Structure formats: structure tokens, C-alpha cells
Amino acid sequence: MANAVLTLPISKIRDMKLHYQQFLKPNPPAGALFSAKGPGYAITAYKSGKVLFQGQTGEQEAVKWGSPEQKAKKVSSPSNKVLPEGIANMSIIGTDEVGTGDYFGPITVVAAYVSKEQIPLLKELGVKDSKHLTDETIVKIAKDLIHTIPYSLLTLPNEKYNSKQQQGWTQGKIKAVLHNQAIIHLNKKIAPVRPECILIDQFAEEKVYFRHVSGEKAIYREKVYFSTKAEGIHLAVAAASIIARYAFIKAMDQLSEEAGFTLPKGAGAKVDQAAARLIRSMGEESLNHFTKEHFANTVKAKKLV
């Protein structure tokens, strides 16, 4: 089951309750603001702000409201391998993605190879978790990085994202397929060199990830590891995160130029206003090019119009 957790302000949870009004359950559990059961998913929203999405389409429903901060895991997860000892100093491929929680802009996925000999250089360049860097700093570091390390960048435009989503692909499946493709592309690029392992910034449990990519023609399985906060484990993941963010920033700049005004990042109230402005100037059909249409922002923007 594709489960996900969001942390949201109470005001947004009230909007959710209204949105799922026809699916509300009469007796929510203790500590819950509401619970709902729709086709293929169940939602429980708690007073703490945590919202749990469960079921076959739970993850797909969650991304309408934001970027899931974590997967809801079982207490024991025997399929998750322990990371190799000394992984921080190994020569590895790291992967990360950007844009999954943004209404405007594409999803960018990067696989980056960092040899152990390059680790001191990357530290000198200032490579670290992109979440702790400003966009200006990311652009500066990325311009050095792309000429320093081998990497594979995949950018999924919104038209293709929306098409896959309409075919029933969850965002988790989309991300898994892109990560797998980026790893395979990069391995071909660095051959005959072989990484000591692959480290994926975890967005799904190992078995779920490989189930998502099971229909692909080529699947990379050798020494693949998953970890949350992987940017802090190896600089290869941090480098991948920075390059992916750089590509996302460039894509957003291009889309803003096409729109005629600056498109905001994220999925908050400013995004609703910007989407409404876009509809007024270019029509609803333009959303397929600029946005991830299944996000709740689409409904809000149309109401504003």
C-alpha cells in the first residue's frame, strides 16, 4: 500500500475536510479532526496537523495537498538493508529529485557519481544538503559541479507528468522510474568504472520502489541502498540534490518568462493567485503546460477566477 504523511496548518485541514465532505466517516478516532474514506484511499487528519493517507491511491491523493514528508512505515521493515560501513568515504552514485511538491514546474531527477578522491574537492566547493542553501548559492555551486563530476539529469515536463498521472501512475511510481533511468544512464556514462554502491534519497521502501519499476525494460538492482536524509550521508546525494535544484530553478525561470510574470514555488496561497492569473491570461488549457494539474491548487485557482 502506498501510504504517506503530511504536516499541514489547521486552516488547510479545514479546507480538506470540506473537500472530502461526501466521504467523511461519522466517528473519527480520538485526537482526529476528521477521517474520510474515498475510492482507493482513507484519510485521517489529526489535531497535531499530521494527516495520514492510506490505501492503493493514498499517496496519489496526498500529493494534491503537498509533498509527503515521509512514508508511513510499519514498525519492522526487514527489507531495508543496513548501509555499508564507511559509506561516506566510498565512491558511489547518489540520487535525488526536486519539484515533487511544487505546483508549477517540472520534476527534476539527478544521479551523480562522486569518487572518494573527489570528496575533499566537493567539500571545498560548499556541497551540502540543498535545503540548507539559498537558490543563489545553489546556482553558484551547481555551475562548478556540472563541470566536475559525472551526472545524469532527467527533467519531466508537466505535460508528460499530467499524462502519466491520468493513466493512474502515482507520484511515487513516477519518481522511482526516473531514479532508475538516471542510475542506468549514469552507469553507462562512467563505464568501465563501477560505483561501490547506489544511495537513493528514500521516498519509498525498497520493495515498493522495485515494485514501481517492475515494468521497466532495464532495472538497476546491484548494491542499491535507500535512506532518508541521504544528503547528510554522502556528498553524492547532496551533489545530485544541488544539480536537480539548479535544473528546476532554470526551468521555473523559463516558465515564468513564458507566463509573463514570476511563478512562485511551492503550493501555497501565492501559487493559487498565480494560477488564477495564468487562467485569466492564457485559459485553463495552459495549466497542463505550467502545472501539476491534480494538485488542489487547480480547484482553488478556478474558484478565484
GUDO-50403 format. One record per residue (C-alpha): residue in three letters; x, y, z. Coordinates in steps of 0.1 Angstrom, whole numbers, plus 5000, padded with zeros to 4 digits. Example, Ala and Ser with C-alpha at 12.3 -4.5 7.8 and 13.67 -1.06 7.14 Angstrom:
<pts>
ALA512349555078SER513749895071
</pts>
This chain:
<pts>
MET500050005000ALA501350354991ASN500950545024ALA502050905030VAL502151165058LEU501751545055THR502051815082LEU499652095074PRO498252405091ILE494852365107SER493352605082LYS494352385053ILE493052075071ARG489652255074ASP489752305036MET490551935032LYS487551845054LEU485252055032HIS486851905000TYR486151545013GLN482751625028GLN480951345009PHE483451085021LEU483551185058LYS483250895083PRO480950955113ASN483250865141PRO486850975136PRO489450825160ALA490551005192GLY492651315185ALA491451335149LEU489851635133PHE488251415106SER488551085088ALA487351015053LYS487250705031GLY487150754993PRO487750534963GLY491050354969TYR492250574998ALA491550665035ILE492550985052THR492851065089ALA493651425099TYR494951485135LYS494851795157SER498651795157GLY498551885120LYS499651545108VAL497551395080LEU497851025072PHE496950895037GLN496450525033GLY495350285006GLN496150204970THR495750564959GLY496750724992GLU500050864980GLN498451004948GLU495751174970ALA498451324994VAL500451504967LYS497251704958TRP497851884992GLY501651894994SER504851694993PRO504751395017GLU507451435043GLN507851065049LYS506250735041ALA504150575069LYS506250275077LYS505549955097VAL507449925129SER509649655114SER511049675079PRO513349375073SER513649455035ASN515649775043LYS519349695041VAL521849835066LEU524050095049PRO527649975042GLU530150075069GLY532250375058ILE529850465030ALA530550835035ASN534150775021MET533150544992SER532950614955ILE529250594949ILE526250714928GLY523750924948THR520351034935ASP517751294945GLU514851474930VAL513351834931GLY509951974922THR507551704935GLY505851944960ASP505752234936TYR502652314916PHE504452504889GLY507452354872PRO508752014863ILE510251724883THR514051704880VAL515951394890VAL519651364891ALA522051074896ALA525651194905TYR528850994908VAL531351114933SER534650924937LYS536250914971GLU539151114957GLN536751404948ILE535151424983PRO537551694996LEU537051904965LEU533251894968LYS533552005004GLU535752294993LEU533052384967GLY530552404995VAL528452104986LYS525952005013ASP522251955016SER520552184991LYS517752255017HIS520252455037LEU521352665007THR519852964990ASP518952944954GLU521653194946THR524252974963ILE522852664946VAL523352814912LYS526852924920ILE527852574933ALA526052384905LYS527852574878ASP531152434892LEU529652094899ILE528452014864HIS531952054851THR533551854880ILE531551524884PRO529751294860TYR525951314864SER522651224847LEU519851474847LEU516251394838THR513551664836LEU509951554834PRO507851834818ASN504351894832GLU502551764801LYS504151424805TYR503651434843ASN499951504839SER499551234813LYS501150974835GLN499151084865GLN495951054844GLN496950704835GLY496950614872TRP500650654879THR501350774915GLN503951034921GLY505950764938LYS506050544907ILE506950844885LYS509950924908ALA511050564910VAL511050524872LEU513050844868HIS515550754895ASN516150414879GLN516550564845ALA519050824858ILE521150554875ILE521250344844HIS522250644822LEU525050744846ASN526450394849LYS526750384811LYS528450724812ILE531150634837ALA531750274824PRO534050084828VAL534250244863ARG531750094886PRO530350264918GLU530850084951CYS527050124957ILE524050334948LEU522450554975ILE518850684969ASP517350964990GLN514450755002PHE510950834991ALA509650474993GLU510650155009GLU512949924989LYS510249674980VAL507849954969TYR510550114948PHE511249794929ARG507549724925HIS507250064909VAL509949994884SER509049634877GLY507649704843GLU510749884830LYS512949724803ALA516149774824ILE516249784862TYR519449864882ARG519549634913GLU523149594922LYS524049734957VAL521149974958TYR520550134992PHE517850375005SER518050625033THR516150935044LYS518251255048ALA520851085025GLU522351425016GLY523951415050ILE525351055045HIS527251105012LEU528151414992ALA527051234960VAL523351274971ALA523951634982ALA525551704947ALA522651534930SER520251754950ILE522052074941ILE522151994904ALA518551894904ARG517552214922TYR519652414897ALA517852254868PHE514452324885ILE515352684890LYS516352724853ALA513052554843MET511052784865ASP512753094851GLN511852974816LEU508252904825SER508053244842GLU509253414810GLU506553224790ALA503953324816GLY504953694815PHE505353714853THR507353534881LEU505853194890PRO506153124927LYS507552794940GLY505752554964ALA501952504966GLY500652784989ALA498253074986LYS500553274964VAL500552984939ASP496752984938GLN496853354929ALA499453304902ALA497453014887ALA494353224886ARG496253504869LEU497553244844ILE494053114837ARG492853474831SER495653554806MET496053214788GLY493053004796GLU492552684817GLU494252474790SER497552644798LEU497652464832ASN498752144815HIS502052304804PHE502752504835THR501452294864LYS500851954880GLU497051974874HIS495951724901PHE497151944929ALA494452114950ASN495752444937THR493952394904VAL490452384921LYS491352684943ALA492652884913LYS489452824893LYS487352944922LEU489453264924VAL488753324887
</pts>
